[in-house]
């Protein structure tokens, strides 16, 4: 017998630096319950959840954790932190009957149908699609990843992937030089070696080498220089990044056919949003030869809700409870 969907749950989103935790009922995250914990101040997820639930005096029936790293069979290893997360860790810390572990992009995918309209910014209009059409969420932040989102009846399926580590797609002599620079400096060039915060810095460093002068800058300084027009190289770096993002998104669109839309998320994506259309994103996205017109079917939006992964975790739990009850 299924459990009531409004039972109290605890949800968490673990990044490389901070973990955000909240309580939820059904698909709704309780806004004033959200707390942030520095990972460096805690020995692991157990410490974070134990402290949070004690502070909130809460006994959740279910728990879901989204994490920045690959998850297989309910076990995940954080990419940038020596924490291993599994259902037993969550169950021991929360005493919850129903527990789940998601990759952070999977959590974003589970949130898509529950985001408020003002949490989305349109980048490309696309065409209207059927309610259950496939979607694709693409995250660009400390790293890069993507996950398709499918609806089958009343079930949401968000298969995990590690798309940030596919080989960087290059089409021009200039891009071949960028790939060679990354290979020489950082090893095998994958997509997130360009499409991430540190990747953007590498693009700028490569342009310095191309020009034979200048010193590398951090991402914030490059963006500021591009915004105030004080550095033509920074403007070029934004254009290179935007074009590569458009190409990668277009490639993934042809693989997944997400007629329900492509949704960009992550801190780097939000910072780049004002530059994407003018920076060549749209042109590179559509640059698929005889499939150029076909590419106009895919809407592209930016997710501006910083807590979407918490919402997605709550939605995933609500589906589990609705189908199976406590497990």
C-alpha positions in Angstrom: 0.0 0.0 0.0 1.4 3.4 -1.0 2.3 5.9 1.7 0.7 9.4 1.8 2.6 11.7 -0.5 2.8 14.5 2.0 4.9 12.7 4.5 7.9 14.6 5.8 11.1 14.0 3.9 14.7 15.4 4.1 16.5 16.2 0.9 20.1 17.3 0.3 22.2 18.6 -2.5 26.0 17.9 -2.1 28.4 20.1 -4.1 32.1 20.2 -4.0 32.2 23.0 -1.4 28.8 23.1 0.3 25.9 20.8 1.1 22.3 22.2 1.2 19.7 20.4 3.2 15.9 21.0 3.4 12.7 19.4 4.5 10.0 18.6 2.0 6.4 17.4 1.8 5.3 15.8 -1.4 6.9 17.7 -4.3 7.3 20.9 -2.2 10.5 22.0 -0.5 9.8 23.9 2.7 11.6 27.1 1.9 12.4 28.3 5.5 14.0 24.9 6.3 16.9 25.2 3.8 20.3 25.2 5.5 23.8 25.3 4.0 26.8 23.4 5.5 30.5 23.8 4.5 31.8 20.4 3.6 35.2 21.2 5.0 33.7 21.6 8.4 32.2 18.1 8.4 33.6 14.6 8.3 31.0 13.3 5.9 27.3 13.3 5.0 26.4 11.5 8.3 27.6 14.5 10.3 25.7 17.0 8.1 22.4 15.1 8.2 22.6 14.3 11.9 23.3 18.0 12.8 20.5 19.2 10.5 17.8 16.8 11.8 18.8 17.6 15.4 18.6 21.3 14.8 15.2 20.9 13.0 13.9 18.4 15.5 12.7 16.4 12.5 12.1 12.6 12.0 11.6 12.2 8.2 9.9 9.2 6.6 12.0 9.5 3.5 15.4 10.9 2.4 17.0 11.7 -0.9 20.5 13.0 -1.6 21.7 14.5 -4.9 25.5 14.6 -5.3 28.0 16.0 -7.8 29.5 12.7 -8.9 28.7 9.4 -10.7 26.1 7.2 -9.0 25.8 3.5 -9.7 23.4 1.1 -8.0 22.7 3.6 -5.3 26.3 4.3 -4.5 28.0 7.5 -5.4 31.5 9.0 -5.1 31.8 12.7 -5.0 34.1 14.0 -7.8 35.8 16.8 -5.8 35.5 15.4 -2.2 36.5 12.1 -0.5 32.9 11.2 0.5 31.2 8.0 -0.5 27.4 8.2 -0.4 25.1 5.2 -0.3 21.6 4.3 0.9 22.9 2.7 4.1 24.8 6.0 5.0 21.6 8.0 4.5 19.3 5.5 6.3 21.7 5.3 9.3 21.8 9.1 9.5 18.1 9.8 9.1 16.3 6.6 10.2 14.1 7.1 7.1 12.3 4.1 5.7 12.6 5.2 2.0 16.0 6.5 0.8 17.5 7.4 -2.6 20.7 8.6 -4.1 20.8 10.7 -7.3 23.5 12.4 -9.4 22.9 16.2 -9.2 21.9 16.3 -12.9 19.3 13.6 -12.3 17.8 15.7 -9.5 17.6 18.7 -11.8 15.8 16.5 -14.4 13.3 15.3 -11.8 12.5 19.0 -11.0 11.7 20.2 -14.5 8.0 19.7 -14.5 7.7 21.4 -11.1 9.7 24.6 -11.6 7.9 28.0 -11.5 7.7 29.9 -14.7 9.8 32.7 -13.3 12.6 30.1 -12.7 13.2 29.7 -16.4 14.7 32.1 -18.9 14.2 31.4 -22.6 17.3 31.3 -24.8 15.9 29.8 -27.9 12.1 29.5 -28.6 11.9 26.1 -30.3 8.5 24.6 -31.1 5.7 23.4 -28.9 5.8 19.7 -28.0 3.7 17.0 -26.5 3.4 17.1 -22.7 5.5 13.9 -22.3 8.2 14.7 -24.9 11.7 14.0 -23.8 13.8 16.7 -22.2 17.5 17.3 -21.6 19.1 19.0 -18.7 22.7 20.2 -19.1 24.8 21.5 -16.2 27.8 23.8 -16.5 29.6 24.8 -13.3 32.6 23.3 -11.6 32.2 20.5 -14.2 29.9 19.7 -17.0 27.3 16.9 -17.4 24.0 16.2 -19.0 21.0 13.9 -18.4 17.9 13.0 -20.5 14.5 13.2 -18.9 11.7 10.8 -20.0 8.1 10.5 -18.8 6.5 7.0 -19.0 3.0 7.2 -17.7 3.3 8.6 -14.2 7.0 7.7 -13.9 9.9 10.1 -14.5 13.1 8.4 -15.8 16.4 10.3 -15.7 19.2 8.0 -16.7 22.6 9.2 -15.4 25.6 10.0 -17.7 29.1 11.4 -17.6 28.8 13.6 -20.7 31.4 16.0 -19.5 34.1 13.5 -20.3 33.3 12.8 -23.9 35.9 14.0 -26.4 35.8 17.7 -27.2 34.2 18.2 -30.6 36.3 20.4 -32.9 35.6 21.6 -36.4 38.1 24.3 -37.3 41.9 24.7 -37.4 41.6 27.2 -34.5 39.7 24.7 -32.4 42.3 22.0 -33.2 44.9 24.3 -31.7 42.8 24.7 -28.6 42.4 21.0 -28.3 46.2 20.5 -28.7 46.8 23.2 -26.0 44.5 21.4 -23.5 46.1 18.0 -24.4 49.6 19.4 -23.8 48.7 21.1 -20.5 46.0 18.9 -19.0 45.8 15.5 -20.7 43.1 14.1 -22.9 40.8 17.0 -23.8 37.1 16.3 -22.8 34.1 18.6 -23.0 34.4 20.0 -19.5 38.0 21.0 -20.1 36.4 23.9 -22.0 32.8 23.9 -20.7 33.3 24.6 -17.0 34.7 27.4 -14.8 38.3 26.1 -15.0 37.7 25.3 -18.7 36.8 29.0 -19.4 40.1 30.0 -17.7 41.9 27.5 -20.0 40.4 29.1 -23.1 41.7 32.5 -22.0 45.2 31.0 -21.2 45.2 29.4 -24.7 44.4 32.8 -26.3 47.3 34.3 -24.4 49.5 31.7 -25.9 48.0 32.3 -29.4 48.7 36.1 -29.0 52.2 35.5 -27.6 51.5 37.8 -24.6 49.3 38.4 -21.6 48.8 36.5 -18.4 46.1 34.0 -17.5 43.2 35.4 -15.4 40.6 33.7 -13.2 37.0 33.3 -14.6 35.6 36.2 -12.6 38.2 38.6 -13.9 37.7 37.4 -17.5 33.9 37.9 -17.3 34.4 41.4 -15.8 36.8 42.4 -18.5 34.4 41.1 -21.2 31.5 43.0 -19.6 33.3 46.3 -19.4 34.9 46.0 -22.8 38.5 46.4 -21.4 40.0 43.3 -22.9 39.4 42.1 -26.4 40.9 38.7 -25.5 38.2 38.2 -22.8 35.5 39.0 -25.3 37.0 36.4 -27.7 37.2 33.8 -24.8 33.4 34.3 -24.2 32.8 33.8 -27.9 34.9 30.6 -28.0 33.1 29.2 -24.9 29.6 30.2 -26.2 30.2 28.6 -29.6 31.5 25.4 -28.1 28.6 25.2 -25.7 26.2 25.6 -28.6 27.9 22.9 -30.6 27.9 20.4 -27.7 24.3 21.2 -26.9 23.4 20.6 -30.5 25.2 17.3 -30.6 23.4 16.1 -27.5 20.1 17.3 -28.9 20.6 15.1 -31.9 21.5 12.1 -29.7 18.5 12.5 -27.3 15.9 14.3 -29.5 14.6 16.4 -26.5 11.6 18.0 -28.2 10.3 19.0 -24.8 13.3 21.3 -24.4 16.9 21.7 -23.3 17.5 23.2 -19.9 20.8 24.7 -18.9 21.7 24.9 -15.2 24.7 25.6 -13.0 26.6 28.7 -11.9 28.7 29.0 -15.1 25.6 28.7 -17.3 23.9 31.5 -15.3 26.9 33.8 -15.6 27.1 33.2 -19.4 23.4 33.5 -20.1 23.5 37.2 -21.2 26.3 36.4 -23.7 25.1 33.2 -25.2 22.9 34.5 -28.1 25.3 37.3 -29.1 28.3 35.1 -28.4 27.5 32.5 -31.1 25.6 29.9 -29.1 22.5 29.9 -31.4 24.6 29.7 -34.6 26.7 26.8 -33.4 23.7 25.0 -32.0 22.0 25.0 -35.4 25.2 24.4 -37.4 24.3 20.8 -38.4 24.4 21.0 -42.2 21.1 19.8 -43.8 19.7 19.4 -40.3 19.9 23.1 -39.6 16.1 23.7 -39.9 15.5 20.5 -37.8 17.4 22.1 -34.9 14.9 24.9 -34.7 12.4 22.5 -33.0 14.3 22.4 -29.7 13.5 25.1 -27.1 16.5 26.1 -24.9 15.9 27.5 -21.4 18.2 28.5 -18.5 17.2 27.3 -15.0 17.6 30.2 -12.6 16.3 28.4 -9.4 19.4 27.7 -7.3 17.4 25.0 -5.3 16.1 23.0 -8.2 18.1 19.9 -7.2 16.4 20.0 -3.8 13.0 20.2 -5.6 14.0 17.3 -7.9 15.0 15.2 -4.9 11.6 15.8 -3.3 9.8 15.0 -6.5 11.7 11.7 -6.9 10.8 10.7 -3.4 7.1 11.6 -4.0 7.1 9.3 -7.0 8.7 6.4 -5.0 6.3 6.8 -2.1 3.4 7.0 -4.5 4.3 3.7 -6.2 5.7 1.6 -3.4 5.5 3.3 0.0 8.3 2.8 2.5 11.1 0.5 1.2 
